[in-house]
């Protein structure tokens, strides 16, 4: 069994989540408003609620994924190869889809199928965004070994 993996510190993880969600809202809201035909303010409210759900899921999922991968491979998250990054993005968005679909149904009044289509569109956009964002974040903020006293 391999040693405990190096994980991101809590402040680093919180920075990662905040940057991801703010960037996502800025990038995804305009095309969502345009494609959905929904008014901008309610769309922004919905996407902000979804971002809050995603933030909580992000911290839980990515910490667990980093831990599991580190235990299995001994590799820190910032050294993750592209196929594993793709798997991480797809699994993250699949779990998020299960969490957000009921919110979209309740918020918009859409039926389950139209809400699923909207949620899948958001998930596809966020999978691509998460893939690029996490590579950039890991390069800008690599995981450093803890300093020895």
Secondary structure by P-SEA (a helix, b strand, c coil): cccccccccaaaaaaaaaaaaaaaaaccaaaaaaaacccaaaaaaaaaaaaaaaaaaaaaaaaaaaaaaaaacccccccccaaaaaaaaaaaaaaaaaacaaaaaaaccccaaaaaaaaaaaaaaaaaaaaaaaaaaaaaccccccccc
